[in-house]
Amino acid sequence: MNRKSLILVVGSNGFIGKSIIKNLNNNSLATKNISRKECDLLDSHQTTKYFRSFREKTLDVIFAASITRAKEDSFSSMQKNILMINNFIDASQNLKINSLIFISSVDVYDNKENTQLTEDSFLFPSNPYAISKICSEEMLKSAFKENILTILRLPGAYGPNDQFKSIVGGFINSINRKEVITLTNQGRQLRDYVFVNDIGDIILELIKKPQEGIFNLSTGSSLELISIINLISQFLDKEPIIEESYEKSKEYNLRVSNKKIAKVFTNFSFTSMELGIKKYIQEINSNEKK
């Protein structure tokens, strides 16, 4: 890695952004953290003016800014996500960018067949958030042909400081508060969520050794929703309150291959959901004792 490069983290106030910054800083890598307070990416003039200040620097950029599905999944939020990318691209034309890492989503895939998703799986974004991600990917690929562009497609992320807004965090919160968890299909749907610390660890490796291309990030091993709930129940030592919903809903499994990224970073091991959930709950308990 070019040690003289400046690491920009765009979207520094988000759950994933904060985790990335913490990991880089813990490894003695200084970052320039960009949140909406520093630069409103929806304002093209402000964005251009702000990024102009980095013209004399060599940059490694991590783009984690986004209106997430958990916050809003609408036509309006889709437009805003795309506009942020467009304004960033326009503002970056004369910058010296060594590498660019973009946080995307496995939502861009067609998951109708319930097969394991690889980077070559057919794309079929079926919600506004997914459409914004695939549009952003294509815009970045077109704009940064001469740069090292890494696209990381994530399933849901979870971990300490997610404010219980992740699926795993929501289950933890519901069991702790003795709230009812409503499941369809007896919770037999398979899911694969990534522990947030793994995202920071992979990005650290990518900063050290940039890689061009698209990579899925996942544990590579899915669990049924009911198994995730039972793990949480076990680690909390509290019984969940579960009700079965008989409403008709579209059922799907989520199985994501991580073989491509594993071939690049052979010594890296993703945190299993069993261990990730345990670490999450341990940190909650530790914070409650302080």
Backbone bond lengths (Angstrom), bond angles and torsions (degrees), N, CA, C in turn:
res aa  C-N    CA-C-N  psi(-1)  N-CA   C-N-CA  omega(-1)  CA-C   N-CA-C  phi
1 M - - - 1.455 - - 1.514 110.35 -
2 N 1.311 116.21 143.19 1.451 121.49 174.62 1.522 109.18 -73.31
3 R 1.328 117.15 103.64 1.459 121.39 -175.06 1.522 112.95 -65.09
4 K 1.329 116.13 -15.53 1.459 120.01 179.20 1.523 111.62 -85.06
5 S 1.327 116.73 -5.94 1.456 119.40 -178.48 1.524 110.45 -75.19
6 L 1.328 114.98 152.70 1.458 122.26 177.43 1.518 108.02 -102.64
7 I 1.333 116.98 132.08 1.455 121.20 -179.68 1.525 109.23 -94.50
8 L 1.327 116.41 115.53 1.462 121.52 175.77 1.519 109.21 -97.87
9 V 1.327 116.53 127.75 1.462 120.57 174.72 1.522 107.12 -110.95
10 V 1.323 116.24 105.78 1.464 122.01 -178.03 1.525 108.07 -92.74
11 G 1.319 115.65 118.94 1.461 120.58 -173.91 1.513 110.06 99.81
12 S 1.329 115.06 42.52 1.471 120.80 -170.98 1.516 114.10 -74.82
13 N 1.327 118.34 -14.39 1.464 120.02 -178.41 1.519 113.61 -91.94
14 G 1.319 116.69 -6.87 1.457 119.67 -179.82 1.515 112.08 -78.38
15 F 1.311 115.58 167.21 1.469 121.98 -179.39 1.530 111.44 -57.26
16 I 1.324 116.90 -49.16 1.461 120.47 -179.34 1.517 110.51 -71.34
17 G 1.325 117.71 -42.14 1.458 121.64 179.56 1.514 112.73 -57.87
18 K 1.321 116.59 -45.21 1.467 120.91 179.76 1.526 111.33 -62.33
19 S 1.330 116.15 -39.72 1.459 120.08 -179.63 1.527 110.78 -67.17
20 I 1.339 116.70 -40.02 1.464 121.03 178.24 1.523 110.48 -61.51
21 I 1.325 116.21 -46.66 1.471 121.30 -179.32 1.522 111.06 -61.08
22 K 1.318 116.37 -45.37 1.463 120.98 -179.45 1.525 110.85 -59.01
23 N 1.322 116.41 -43.04 1.461 120.64 -178.56 1.523 111.28 -67.53
24 L 1.326 117.71 -44.24 1.459 120.88 179.59 1.519 110.93 -64.01
25 N 1.321 116.55 -43.64 1.461 120.73 179.57 1.526 111.82 -64.90
26 N 1.341 115.83 -37.90 1.465 119.76 177.47 1.520 112.57 -64.98
27 N 1.333 116.05 -19.94 1.466 121.32 177.90 1.524 111.58 -103.88
28 S 1.330 114.53 25.19 1.477 122.71 173.75 1.521 113.65 63.41
29 L 1.336 116.60 29.13 1.454 121.12 175.58 1.527 108.68 -109.52
30 A 1.308 116.18 116.59 1.456 120.74 -179.66 1.523 110.33 -75.56
31 T 1.319 116.69 144.07 1.460 121.71 179.74 1.525 110.17 -126.97
32 K 1.319 114.79 154.04 1.457 121.36 168.50 1.512 106.11 -104.24
33 N 1.320 116.43 113.39 1.454 121.37 -171.21 1.531 110.67 -96.29
34 I 1.323 115.54 124.19 1.463 120.72 -174.35 1.527 109.68 -117.86
35 S 1.311 115.20 112.59 1.457 121.52 174.64 1.527 108.12 -114.35
36 R 1.305 116.34 -177.95 1.466 119.76 179.66 1.516 111.66 -62.07
37 K 1.340 116.32 -27.66 1.459 120.72 178.89 1.528 111.07 -62.96
38 E 1.326 116.56 -39.92 1.466 120.82 179.59 1.533 111.29 -79.53
39 C 1.325 116.10 -37.84 1.463 119.78 -176.00 1.520 110.05 -155.99
40 D 1.326 116.33 119.20 1.463 121.54 176.37 1.524 108.00 -84.81
41 L 1.321 116.50 104.13 1.461 121.36 -176.35 1.525 112.95 -66.03
42 L 1.325 117.29 -12.85 1.457 120.14 177.11 1.527 111.61 -81.03
43 D 1.320 115.99 -11.45 1.463 122.63 178.86 1.533 108.11 -102.49
44 S 1.312 117.31 106.40 1.465 121.19 -174.29 1.527 112.30 -62.95
45 H 1.325 117.40 -41.80 1.469 120.52 -178.64 1.524 111.22 -66.04
46 Q 1.341 116.06 -43.29 1.466 119.97 179.00 1.521 110.54 -65.23
47 T 1.322 117.29 -39.47 1.461 121.47 -179.35 1.525 111.23 -64.56
48 T 1.316 116.25 -45.60 1.469 120.51 178.76 1.521 111.06 -61.65
49 K 1.314 116.49 -44.90 1.461 121.17 -179.97 1.516 111.11 -63.82
50 Y 1.316 117.06 -41.31 1.463 120.86 -177.07 1.525 111.33 -66.55
51 F 1.325 117.58 -48.79 1.460 120.38 -176.29 1.521 112.97 -72.39
52 R 1.334 115.75 -17.62 1.452 119.62 176.93 1.528 111.53 -60.45
53 S 1.316 116.60 -26.17 1.471 120.92 -177.74 1.527 112.36 -70.24
54 F 1.346 117.80 -10.91 1.464 121.26 -178.89 1.532 112.45 -102.49
55 R 1.327 118.00 13.05 1.460 121.32 -174.71 1.526 113.84 -61.66
56 E 1.334 116.73 -27.77 1.468 119.47 -177.60 1.526 112.44 -92.43
57 K 1.326 117.13 3.83 1.466 121.74 -176.85 1.530 111.06 -106.43
58 T 1.332 114.75 153.29 1.463 120.55 166.51 1.520 106.54 -94.97
59 L 1.333 116.41 130.38 1.460 120.37 -168.03 1.526 113.45 -118.97
60 D 1.328 114.91 144.77 1.459 122.83 161.38 1.524 104.69 -114.27
61 V 1.327 116.99 121.19 1.463 121.29 -173.76 1.518 110.54 -111.63
62 I 1.325 115.77 131.33 1.464 122.37 172.69 1.515 106.98 -114.11
63 F 1.334 116.80 114.73 1.468 120.70 -175.99 1.525 109.10 -103.37
64 A 1.340 115.15 103.59 1.466 121.11 -178.89 1.519 112.03 -117.59
65 A 1.341 116.96 7.31 1.466 120.97 -178.52 1.520 110.55 -74.14
66 S 1.325 116.64 131.96 1.465 120.43 -179.99 1.517 110.03 -172.93
67 I 1.329 115.58 149.22 1.468 120.21 166.25 1.521 105.60 -87.56
68 T 1.306 117.05 110.94 1.460 121.44 -172.17 1.524 111.75 -78.38
69 R 1.314 115.24 164.12 1.478 120.59 176.93 1.518 111.01 -61.47
70 A 1.327 116.32 -35.57 1.467 119.68 -178.90 1.524 110.92 -62.88
71 K 1.324 116.44 -31.75 1.468 120.64 -178.93 1.518 111.06 -84.77
72 E 1.331 116.19 -47.07 1.471 120.88 -178.59 1.522 108.89 -165.98
73 D 1.314 116.40 135.90 1.459 120.76 176.94 1.522 107.72 -132.01
74 S 1.318 115.41 81.77 1.463 121.61 -173.67 1.516 109.92 -137.64
75 F 1.329 115.52 171.51 1.463 120.52 176.25 1.525 110.12 -61.32
76 S 1.331 116.00 -37.64 1.463 120.69 179.90 1.531 111.65 -64.64
77 S 1.340 117.80 -46.03 1.469 121.00 -179.80 1.528 110.30 -67.22
78 M 1.324 117.12 -34.03 1.464 121.01 176.03 1.524 109.98 -61.05
79 Q 1.317 116.71 -47.50 1.461 121.11 179.17 1.526 111.34 -60.06
80 K 1.322 116.29 -41.17 1.467 120.59 -178.54 1.532 111.14 -66.66
81 N 1.327 116.72 -41.57 1.473 119.67 178.39 1.526 111.34 -61.59
82 I 1.327 115.82 -41.82 1.466 120.26 179.02 1.526 110.61 -68.27
83 L 1.331 116.50 -39.61 1.469 120.62 179.57 1.528 111.09 -63.27
84 M 1.331 117.05 -39.18 1.457 120.03 178.39 1.531 111.36 -59.87
85 I 1.328 115.69 -42.77 1.461 119.98 178.69 1.528 110.51 -66.31
86 N 1.323 116.07 -43.41 1.463 120.34 179.82 1.525 111.30 -59.53
87 N 1.329 116.58 -45.40 1.468 120.52 -179.68 1.525 111.58 -66.78
88 F 1.332 116.23 -37.62 1.469 119.95 177.21 1.526 110.46 -63.91
89 I 1.323 117.02 -44.03 1.466 120.75 179.53 1.525 110.67 -60.92
90 D 1.318 116.44 -46.80 1.465 120.28 179.48 1.526 111.57 -60.17
91 A 1.326 115.75 -39.84 1.470 120.29 -177.16 1.523 112.54 -76.06
92 S 1.335 117.47 -14.95 1.470 121.34 -173.32 1.520 114.08 -100.48
93 Q 1.319 117.22 1.34 1.465 120.26 -171.66 1.526 113.96 -57.07
94 N 1.314 117.54 -36.59 1.467 120.39 -176.40 1.530 113.02 -105.41
95 L 1.319 116.62 17.48 1.462 120.36 -179.86 1.524 110.84 -93.20
96 K 1.314 115.93 152.71 1.466 121.63 177.45 1.531 108.40 -94.58
97 I 1.323 115.11 93.82 1.462 120.72 -176.26 1.523 109.58 -102.52
98 N 1.322 114.65 116.62 1.466 121.18 178.91 1.524 110.65 -73.94
99 S 1.339 116.23 -46.15 1.463 120.88 178.48 1.523 109.54 -151.55
100 L 1.331 114.77 151.56 1.465 121.50 179.11 1.521 108.46 -131.87
101 I 1.321 116.19 124.78 1.463 122.11 178.37 1.524 108.02 -112.67
102 F 1.332 116.31 122.09 1.465 121.63 -178.70 1.524 110.06 -112.52
103 I 1.334 115.92 128.66 1.459 121.69 178.84 1.520 109.13 -86.36
104 S 1.328 116.44 112.71 1.458 122.08 -179.94 1.538 109.50 -115.31
105 S 1.311 116.57 -159.27 1.465 120.45 -173.17 1.524 111.61 -144.74
106 V 1.336 116.08 149.21 1.468 120.22 174.74 1.530 110.83 -72.86
107 D 1.331 117.48 -5.13 1.459 120.80 175.69 1.530 112.01 -61.38
108 V 1.329 117.00 -17.57 1.473 119.81 -178.77 1.527 112.08 -70.51
109 Y 1.330 117.73 -16.39 1.471 120.69 -176.16 1.528 111.89 -83.16
110 D 1.333 114.40 157.36 1.455 121.78 169.03 1.527 107.06 -84.67
111 N 1.326 116.56 113.03 1.469 120.09 -175.97 1.522 111.78 -111.05
112 K 1.334 116.53 23.84 1.457 120.14 -176.10 1.520 112.68 -65.53
113 E 1.330 116.70 -32.71 1.463 120.41 -174.95 1.524 113.02 -86.46
114 N 1.341 116.36 -4.35 1.467 120.80 178.91 1.527 112.93 59.22
115 T 1.336 116.86 30.69 1.463 120.55 176.66 1.526 109.45 -92.53
116 Q 1.337 116.53 165.85 1.454 118.95 178.17 1.520 109.53 -66.84
117 L 1.319 115.55 131.88 1.455 121.29 -176.38 1.522 110.58 -86.54
118 T 1.329 115.41 127.45 1.459 121.51 173.47 1.525 107.87 -117.77
119 E 1.317 115.72 173.21 1.459 120.13 179.85 1.524 112.45 -64.25
120 D 1.334 117.08 -15.77 1.465 121.81 178.53 1.522 113.23 -97.97
121 S 1.330 117.14 2.55 1.466 120.17 179.75 1.525 110.64 -64.14
122 F 1.322 115.04 153.07 1.463 121.00 -178.91 1.529 109.93 -63.54
123 L 1.332 115.35 140.62 1.462 120.57 -179.79 1.518 110.29 -94.82
124 F 1.317 115.50 133.65 1.464 120.61 176.36 1.526 108.19 -157.07
125 P 1.344 117.51 78.50 1.469 120.29 -179.85 1.517 110.80 -65.08
126 S 1.324 117.24 121.06 1.467 121.06 -170.75 1.525 114.00 -109.51
127 N 1.331 117.37 8.37 1.465 119.94 176.85 1.531 108.10 -145.03
128 P 1.324 118.20 161.95 1.472 120.74 -176.75 1.529 113.59 -55.98
129 Y 1.325 116.90 -39.57 1.467 120.01 179.67 1.528 110.57 -61.90
130 A 1.323 116.76 -45.55 1.462 121.20 -179.73 1.526 110.76 -64.51
131 I 1.322 116.80 -38.98 1.470 120.40 177.89 1.525 109.88 -61.76
132 S 1.327 116.62 -41.55 1.471 119.19 179.51 1.523 111.04 -63.77
133 K 1.326 117.07 -34.35 1.468 120.32 -179.35 1.521 111.53 -71.21
134 I 1.320 117.62 -44.08 1.464 118.89 -178.14 1.524 110.33 -70.34
135 C 1.325 117.51 -35.87 1.472 120.31 175.28 1.526 110.26 -63.75
136 S 1.323 116.39 -43.19 1.466 121.07 179.84 1.525 110.81 -62.78
137 E 1.325 116.68 -42.78 1.467 120.52 178.14 1.527 110.77 -57.71
138 E 1.328 116.32 -47.85 1.458 120.23 -177.12 1.526 111.56 -66.43
139 M 1.314 116.99 -38.66 1.460 120.98 178.33 1.529 110.57 -63.74
140 L 1.315 116.27 -42.84 1.467 120.52 -179.56 1.530 111.32 -68.01
141 K 1.325 116.80 -39.53 1.467 119.94 179.30 1.520 110.95 -63.34
142 S 1.314 116.31 -37.28 1.461 120.85 178.78 1.519 111.74 -71.29
143 A 1.344 116.63 -39.63 1.469 121.30 -174.46 1.518 113.39 -79.48
144 F 1.335 116.91 -28.17 1.471 119.97 -173.62 1.529 111.77 -117.57
145 K 1.323 116.03 46.78 1.463 121.24 179.59 1.520 112.38 -63.76
146 E 1.327 116.25 -29.38 1.463 120.59 -176.85 1.528 112.67 -94.29
147 N 1.312 116.99 2.75 1.462 121.39 -177.83 1.518 110.72 -114.82
148 I 1.309 115.96 166.66 1.465 120.37 175.06 1.524 107.93 -84.88
149 L 1.328 116.36 107.02 1.460 122.18 -179.48 1.521 109.49 -108.19
150 T 1.339 115.59 123.66 1.462 121.95 176.57 1.518 108.83 -114.48
151 I 1.322 116.21 124.90 1.460 121.55 177.06 1.520 108.10 -109.71
152 L 1.323 115.98 121.32 1.463 121.67 179.92 1.528 109.07 -106.87
153 R 1.323 116.38 115.93 1.465 120.72 178.83 1.518 109.68 -97.58
154 L 1.325 115.17 117.79 1.464 122.18 -174.37 1.522 111.27 -109.37
155 P 1.347 117.23 145.15 1.460 120.56 162.46 1.529 105.89 -79.85
156 G 1.289 119.98 -162.32 1.463 119.91 176.00 1.515 111.43 -63.36
157 A 1.320 116.25 142.73 1.466 121.72 175.75 1.523 108.88 -107.42
158 Y 1.316 116.02 151.68 1.460 120.97 179.13 1.516 109.36 -147.02
159 G 1.308 115.62 165.20 1.458 119.90 177.09 1.513 111.57 148.84
160 P 1.335 116.59 175.96 1.461 120.71 178.78 1.526 110.93 -51.52
161 N 1.309 115.64 141.46 1.476 123.59 178.88 1.520 114.01 76.91
162 D 1.334 118.30 12.43 1.467 118.19 174.02 1.529 111.32 -83.08
163 Q 1.348 115.43 2.89 1.473 122.45 177.69 1.532 111.41 57.40
164 F 1.334 115.52 28.31 1.467 123.27 177.94 1.529 112.60 62.22
165 K 1.356 116.80 24.08 1.462 120.81 -179.15 1.528 112.71 -92.38
166 S 1.322 116.89 -11.83 1.460 119.70 174.92 1.524 108.80 -78.34
167 I 1.331 117.04 168.55 1.462 120.74 177.02 1.529 109.76 -61.26
168 V 1.324 116.29 -47.31 1.468 120.62 179.25 1.527 109.91 -63.28
169 G 1.317 116.71 -46.28 1.468 120.34 179.22 1.509 112.36 -61.48
170 G 1.335 116.24 -37.98 1.461 120.00 178.14 1.518 111.98 -64.00
171 F 1.343 116.79 -40.55 1.467 120.14 176.80 1.533 110.76 -64.01
172 I 1.328 116.38 -43.16 1.472 120.29 178.74 1.523 109.99 -58.90
173 N 1.321 116.09 -46.46 1.467 120.86 -178.42 1.526 111.17 -63.51
174 S 1.336 116.48 -42.59 1.468 120.24 -178.86 1.526 111.66 -64.93
175 I 1.328 116.79 -42.10 1.472 119.75 -179.86 1.521 110.19 -68.23
176 N 1.319 116.96 -41.44 1.471 120.32 177.98 1.519 111.99 -61.19
177 R 1.321 116.22 -37.67 1.468 121.02 -175.62 1.521 112.69 -94.86
178 K 1.322 116.14 6.81 1.466 122.94 179.08 1.526 111.72 57.07
179 E 1.341 114.83 40.99 1.457 120.94 177.59 1.524 110.33 -95.48
180 V 1.306 115.71 153.44 1.460 121.13 -178.62 1.527 110.32 -72.95
181 I 1.328 115.37 134.46 1.465 121.86 172.94 1.530 107.08 -106.47
182 T 1.316 115.89 119.71 1.460 120.72 -178.52 1.526 109.89 -96.94
183 L 1.325 116.24 126.47 1.459 121.67 -178.26 1.519 110.87 -123.74
184 T 1.317 116.05 147.40 1.455 121.41 169.23 1.520 108.07 -106.38
185 N 1.317 116.40 157.10 1.470 122.21 177.97 1.527 111.74 54.73
186 Q 1.347 115.68 30.37 1.466 122.40 179.01 1.538 112.63 58.33
187 G 1.323 115.99 21.28 1.470 119.91 178.15 1.514 113.33 71.29
188 R 1.339 117.65 26.72 1.465 120.78 -176.35 1.535 112.93 -85.66
189 Q 1.329 116.91 -0.82 1.461 119.95 179.51 1.529 110.48 -67.18
190 L 1.311 116.18 135.07 1.461 121.25 179.69 1.527 110.60 -83.03
191 R 1.329 115.66 138.63 1.454 121.34 178.10 1.530 109.76 -137.83
192 D 1.335 114.62 152.57 1.468 121.35 177.16 1.523 107.48 -136.59
193 Y 1.318 116.64 108.64 1.459 121.67 179.71 1.523 109.28 -114.50
194 V 1.333 116.46 147.67 1.458 120.92 -174.70 1.531 110.37 -103.11
195 F 1.324 115.72 134.60 1.461 121.83 177.34 1.524 108.14 -69.58
196 V 1.320 117.06 130.37 1.468 121.14 -169.36 1.528 112.97 -60.32
197 N 1.323 118.61 -30.90 1.467 120.61 178.87 1.526 112.00 -61.57
198 D 1.344 116.29 -30.70 1.467 120.10 179.13 1.525 111.53 -65.31
199 I 1.326 116.42 -33.39 1.469 120.09 179.26 1.524 109.23 -64.24
200 G 1.334 115.74 -46.54 1.458 119.85 177.65 1.515 112.39 -62.02
201 D 1.331 117.04 -38.57 1.467 120.68 -179.57 1.527 111.64 -67.08
202 I 1.340 116.85 -41.94 1.463 120.36 178.55 1.523 110.28 -65.74
203 I 1.319 116.82 -40.59 1.466 119.39 -179.96 1.522 110.68 -66.53
204 L 1.310 117.76 -35.10 1.462 120.54 174.38 1.526 110.06 -59.18
205 E 1.329 116.84 -43.93 1.463 120.76 178.27 1.526 111.39 -64.46
206 L 1.328 116.56 -37.32 1.462 120.78 -179.29 1.527 111.90 -72.06
207 I 1.328 116.88 -29.82 1.461 120.08 175.66 1.537 108.92 -69.06
208 K 1.320 115.85 -39.17 1.465 120.05 178.88 1.525 111.35 -71.25
209 K 1.339 115.43 -39.29 1.461 121.05 -175.26 1.533 108.90 -137.63
210 P 1.337 117.71 82.55 1.471 121.07 -176.80 1.521 112.49 -57.19
211 Q 1.335 115.00 142.70 1.466 121.39 -179.83 1.527 109.15 -132.58
212 E 1.297 116.10 131.31 1.462 119.90 178.15 1.515 110.02 -88.59
213 G 1.340 116.33 136.24 1.456 119.52 175.50 1.508 113.33 135.29
214 I 1.330 114.54 -174.49 1.464 123.21 -179.85 1.515 108.70 -108.00
215 F 1.330 116.12 132.93 1.462 121.15 -178.13 1.527 110.33 -135.86
216 N 1.330 116.22 132.93 1.464 120.53 169.66 1.529 109.25 -80.46
217 L 1.324 116.02 141.89 1.464 121.03 171.52 1.517 107.89 -116.51
218 S 1.323 116.76 121.60 1.463 121.67 179.46 1.516 108.82 -164.79
219 T 1.318 115.95 171.69 1.465 118.73 175.32 1.517 110.43 -74.51
220 G 1.335 115.72 -24.43 1.461 120.08 -176.41 1.517 113.16 82.38
221 S 1.334 116.34 2.26 1.466 120.73 -178.59 1.528 108.68 -140.93
222 S 1.319 117.01 110.76 1.468 121.54 -175.11 1.528 111.79 -85.95
223 L 1.331 113.87 154.81 1.461 121.84 175.14 1.525 109.26 -125.60
224 E 1.322 116.31 150.83 1.457 119.77 173.17 1.525 109.26 -69.02
225 L 1.325 116.69 149.36 1.464 120.48 178.56 1.530 111.20 -56.00
226 I 1.316 116.54 -40.34 1.461 119.37 -179.45 1.520 111.25 -65.00
227 S 1.344 117.15 -32.50 1.465 120.87 177.48 1.526 110.52 -69.20
228 I 1.332 116.03 -38.18 1.468 120.10 176.82 1.517 109.97 -62.73
229 I 1.325 116.28 -44.15 1.473 120.42 178.99 1.524 110.66 -63.34
230 N 1.329 117.61 -41.22 1.460 120.87 -179.98 1.528 111.99 -65.75
231 L 1.332 116.86 -36.03 1.469 120.47 175.80 1.524 110.69 -63.40
232 I 1.319 115.37 -46.04 1.469 119.75 178.74 1.517 110.39 -60.78
233 S 1.325 115.75 -44.46 1.464 121.10 178.49 1.525 111.33 -57.99
234 Q 1.332 115.68 -42.52 1.464 121.37 -179.92 1.526 111.06 -63.76
235 F 1.345 117.23 -46.49 1.463 120.57 -176.40 1.530 112.18 -73.31
236 L 1.333 116.51 -28.87 1.467 119.86 177.17 1.523 111.66 -84.45
237 D 1.333 116.01 -19.06 1.468 122.52 -173.78 1.527 110.09 59.94
238 K 1.334 114.39 43.49 1.467 121.11 178.11 1.523 108.48 -138.65
239 E 1.322 116.06 142.30 1.456 120.77 -178.91 1.529 110.43 -82.78
240 P 1.332 117.88 134.85 1.469 120.04 175.95 1.528 110.59 -78.40
241 I 1.318 116.37 153.39 1.462 121.98 173.23 1.531 106.41 -106.07
242 I 1.318 116.20 109.72 1.455 121.04 -173.13 1.520 110.64 -116.89
243 E 1.331 114.79 134.44 1.455 120.98 173.86 1.515 108.81 -123.18
244 E 1.325 115.55 141.41 1.455 120.69 178.76 1.525 109.82 -89.50
245 S 1.330 115.29 130.02 1.459 120.96 174.87 1.514 108.77 -97.10
246 Y 1.336 115.40 134.99 1.460 119.69 -179.73 1.529 111.64 -106.37
247 E 1.326 115.03 11.91 1.453 119.23 176.10 1.526 109.41 -69.63
248 K 1.304 115.26 142.32 1.465 119.21 178.50 1.526 109.24 -71.56
249 S 1.303 115.79 130.22 1.464 120.46 177.83 1.518 109.19 -146.89
250 K 1.315 114.98 157.58 1.459 120.15 179.77 1.517 109.41 -76.17
251 E 1.322 116.15 115.26 1.458 120.65 -179.18 1.527 110.21 -94.39
252 Y 1.299 116.38 139.81 1.464 119.69 175.91 1.519 109.23 -149.53
253 N 1.313 114.98 155.12 1.456 121.51 174.31 1.520 108.78 -104.24
254 L 1.306 116.53 153.21 1.460 121.05 178.20 1.521 108.38 -122.75
255 R 1.331 114.46 108.45 1.457 121.34 177.38 1.528 107.63 -128.58
256 V 1.316 115.95 120.45 1.461 120.98 -171.92 1.529 109.85 -124.45
257 S 1.315 115.94 124.51 1.464 120.72 178.12 1.526 110.64 -78.99
258 N 1.340 116.39 137.14 1.475 121.18 174.63 1.530 111.20 -114.99
259 K 1.327 116.70 19.34 1.468 120.71 -174.04 1.528 112.72 -64.04
260 K 1.328 117.23 -34.43 1.466 119.64 -176.35 1.519 111.31 -66.20
261 I 1.327 117.57 -46.89 1.466 120.53 179.68 1.530 109.95 -69.38
262 A 1.334 117.26 -32.34 1.467 120.91 179.33 1.522 111.63 -65.41
263 K 1.340 117.14 -30.81 1.464 121.01 178.35 1.524 111.43 -70.29
264 V 1.324 116.28 -29.65 1.470 120.85 -179.33 1.516 110.68 -79.60
265 F 1.339 116.32 -46.57 1.462 121.45 -178.90 1.528 107.89 -112.97
266 T 1.307 115.07 82.64 1.462 121.40 -171.20 1.524 113.65 -66.46
267 N 1.320 117.28 -22.51 1.465 120.21 -178.60 1.521 112.83 -93.32
268 F 1.338 116.16 0.21 1.461 119.50 -178.07 1.524 110.29 -90.36
269 S 1.317 115.37 137.95 1.460 120.52 178.85 1.526 109.14 -128.01
270 F 1.325 117.33 125.79 1.461 120.61 178.68 1.530 110.77 -73.63
271 T 1.300 114.99 145.94 1.463 121.51 178.47 1.523 109.49 -72.47
272 S 1.323 117.15 125.25 1.465 120.18 176.58 1.522 109.25 -64.04
273 M 1.322 116.74 156.52 1.463 119.11 177.71 1.531 111.22 -63.53
274 E 1.321 116.30 -32.64 1.472 119.08 177.69 1.536 110.15 -59.95
275 L 1.332 116.25 -48.90 1.466 120.03 -178.50 1.523 111.39 -72.13
276 G 1.331 116.57 -38.45 1.458 119.75 -179.86 1.516 112.23 -62.46
277 I 1.328 116.70 -43.45 1.466 121.24 178.29 1.527 110.41 -63.49
278 K 1.324 116.10 -40.97 1.461 120.64 178.42 1.528 110.78 -61.20
279 K 1.348 116.85 -45.13 1.467 120.93 179.60 1.528 111.18 -63.95
280 Y 1.328 116.20 -41.00 1.461 121.72 179.01 1.527 109.98 -57.89
281 I 1.328 116.04 -50.21 1.463 120.31 -176.62 1.527 111.15 -68.88
282 Q 1.327 117.16 -36.56 1.465 120.35 176.72 1.528 111.27 -60.27
283 E 1.341 116.58 -40.22 1.466 119.41 179.57 1.521 111.41 -69.87
284 I 1.323 116.69 -36.95 1.472 120.03 175.85 1.523 109.84 -60.03
285 N 1.329 115.77 -47.94 1.472 120.37 -179.79 1.519 111.40 -63.03
286 S 1.329 116.45 -38.60 1.470 121.44 179.57 1.522 110.57 -64.77
287 N 1.328 117.03 -41.41 1.471 121.02 -179.39 1.521 111.35 -68.81
288 E 1.341 116.53 -33.85 1.464 120.18 179.84 1.524 112.13 -68.76
289 K 1.344 116.84 -25.14 1.457 120.78 -179.34 1.517 113.28 -83.17
290 K 1.339 115.87 -14.22 1.475 119.79 -177.63 1.523 110.86 -76.22
